[in-house]
Amino acid sequence: MEIFIKIATAFLVGGAICFAVQIVIDKTALTPARILVFLVVGGVLLGAVGLYDKIYSFAGCGISVPLIGFGGNIAKTVRESVLSSGLSGIITAPVTAAAGGIGASLFFAFINALIFRGRPKRISGKKKNPQPESF
């Protein structure tokens, strides 16, 4: 029974985060890139003040799977690196913490570029950046 409570808690917390982000997407003119940055920075701030670990112990994957978890992981790694190697950890730790995600992103972007052909984005039936038809 305890596992079902953990699953329900993770689902509700993760769903609440997604619901809030969807409202921001629908009601503001913020670009998806800015919203993603806000989520990562929010995770860093939660980790910096020590709240991320407390929320994670309650919500589990509900908080760690969205981009907030990426930011929380970076904050935790920076804190540990600064304690062990000094202020140089501020620069090296985020790269170390994000290496897996960055590597996977580059790999899958490369595979995607090999398989699919990019096209200009259409806005209101018009091409945003028209390209010659030879592409």
Residue pairs with C-beta under 8 A, 6 or more apart in sequence:
6 60
9 58
9 59
9 60
9 62
10 59
10 60
10 61
10 62
11 62
12 62
13 55
13 58
13 59
13 62
13 63
14 59
14 61
14 62
14 63
14 65
14 66
15 62
17 62
17 63
17 66
17 68
18 66
21 35
21 39
21 66
24 30
24 35
25 32
25 35
30 38
36 67
39 66
39 67
39 68
39 71
40 67
40 68
40 70
40 71
40 74
41 71
42 68
42 71
43 52
43 67
43 68
43 69
43 70
43 71
43 72
43 73
43 74
43 75
44 71
44 72
44 74
44 75
45 71
45 75
46 52
46 55
46 68
46 71
46 72
46 75
47 53
47 71
47 72
47 73
47 74
47 75
47 76
47 79
48 75
48 79
52 63
52 68
52 72
52 75
52 76
53 72
53 76
55 63
56 63
56 64
56 69
56 72
63 69
63 72
64 72
70 98
70 101
73 97
74 93
74 94
74 97
74 98
76 97
77 93
77 94
77 96
77 97
78 89
78 90
78 93
78 94
78 97
80 89
80 93
81 89
81 90
81 92
81 93
81 96
82 89
82 90
82 93
83 89
85 92
95 102
120 127
120 128
120 129
120 130
120 131
121 128
121 129
122 128
